[in-house]
Amino acid sequence: MIKIDNLHKNFEKLEVLKGINTGIKEGEVVAIIGPSGSGKSTLLRCINLLEQPTEGSIWINGEEITSKKTNILKVRAKVGMVFQHFHLFPHKTVLQNLTYAPIKVKGLTKKEAEGKGRDLLQRVGLAEKADEYPSRLSGGQKQRVAIARALAMDPEVMLFDEPTSALDPEMVKEVLEVMKSLAHTGMTMAIVTHEMGFAREVADRVLFLDGGQLVEDAKPSEFFSSPKTQRAKDFLEKIL
Ligand SMILES: Nc1ncnc2c1ncn2[C@@H]1O[C@H](COP(=O)(O)OP(=O)(O)OP(=O)(O)O)[C@@H](O)[C@H]1O
């Protein structure tokens, strides 16, 4: 489904990704973990071309998105992204946040987009908030709207960049529950997270990054109980 080949990313002289090789299979849930500054967000942002790789290639369903001919908007339409700080449109209602791109980019009618938007709000437990503005919602509710908004585009894969890091502790669970139920529908997902419990429980694989390198790629049960490298052992010792 996703293939990442010799991915390098530099910010001027800073080498942030140093040749990442990996892949994500259809329906797989992959947790990307590692120390601060190890390149986790940059890796995720390369997958929907929010960052242009310096070298290497990324393929999604057989199409090389890093090719010069790529239509970036088409890539973004099939790769949903959820950010730490929600990025909702503040002057649109919750429902309008969900219908904007499907109407504009996918050509749905207002009625179709609204029907779909309401179904998705139901799914994330926010049907009654359709006509509210984002400023009236809690952080956890905003993040659930952001997830529903990404799903409204029928993405082939969903990327999450520390989706619970900006939330008050009591709101983390409601967002993780929505992500967990999404994982159970068979959605292909990559999640940069500091929630080790979630990585352990929900992910099929853990990618451990350190210093811009993919140091371990393992099943959570193996990674958390017997990490192979000293770098992973040191990291886990600090956080668990
Ligand atoms: N747009 C940018 N311009 C310059 N440097 C950047 C840019 N984005 C990221 N970096 C640098 O790249 C390195 C990796 O950043 P990245 O955000 O990918 O790390 P991370 O593992 O996600 O860290 P964290 O867990 O703290 O979010 C850091 O040193 C960061 O300062």
The ligand as a Gaussian input file, in Angstrom:
#p B3LYP/6-31G(d) Opt

LIG

0 1
 N       10.551000      23.106000       8.570000
 C       11.689000      22.859000       9.240000
 N       12.781000      23.638000       9.072000
 C       13.942000      23.373000       9.737000
 N       14.107000      22.354000      10.597000
 C       13.047000      21.546000      10.810000
 C       11.789000      21.761000      10.152000
 N       10.924000      20.789000      10.560000
 C       11.615000      20.017000      11.434000
 N       12.862000      20.473000      11.590000
 C       13.912000      19.874000      12.441000
 O       14.015000      18.513000      12.105000
 C       14.260000      17.707000      13.259000
 C       13.189000      16.631000      13.336000
 O       11.935000      17.226000      13.577000
 P       10.589000      16.388000      13.681000
 O        9.502000      17.356000      14.025000
 O       10.410000      15.539000      12.490000
 O       10.923000      15.468000      14.947000
 P        9.971000      14.617000      15.855000
 O       10.638000      13.305000      16.056000
 O        8.590000      14.604000      15.311000
 O       10.027000      15.433000      17.237000
 P        8.899000      15.738000      18.360000
 O        8.595000      14.432000      19.036000
 O        9.609000      16.698000      19.300000
 O        7.732000      16.345000      17.668000
 C       14.273000      18.654000      14.434000
 O       15.604000      18.955000      14.719000
 C       13.544000      19.885000      13.917000
 O       14.001000      21.049000      14.552000

